[in-house]
Amino acid sequence: MAASAANGVGGNALGLDPKKGVYLAYAEVVEWFGSEHDEAAAGLYDHFNYMGDAAGFQAVYPGYGAANEAKLLSISRKYDPTRTFQTLLPRGFKIGA
C-alpha cells in the first residue's frame, strides 16, 4: 500500500493510517433520521478530502492531520519563500496562502 511505503521514505503526507486497511475515494452520501445509529457510526468517518475530487471551497489540508499540514507548510515556505506559487498561480489548493 502506498501509505505504508511512504512511511519508509519521509512519511505519509496525507495522514492515511495503513493499519486501517485500503482507502477508497468515492462520493457517497449516508444519512438517517433520528439518533439510533449515531453511536454505531461514531468514529467511522475519516475527515480526508481527496484533492482530486474536492471542490474549490473545501479545505483539503486539515484532513491530513495537523502535523502533516504543518510539515507541508514548512516545505512550501522553504522552497517558495516569496510565496510565488501560493499567491500568483490561479486556482488549486494553496497551503498557507
Long-range contacts (C-beta under 8 A, 24 or more apart in sequence): 11-68, 11-71, 12-68, 13-64, 13-68, 13-71, 13-72, 14-48, 14-64, 14-68, 15-48, 15-63, 15-64, 15-65, 15-67, 15-68, 16-46, 16-48, 20-46, 23-48, 25-50, 25-52, 25-53, 27-53, 51-93, 54-93, 56-91, 60-93, 61-93, 61-95, 69-95
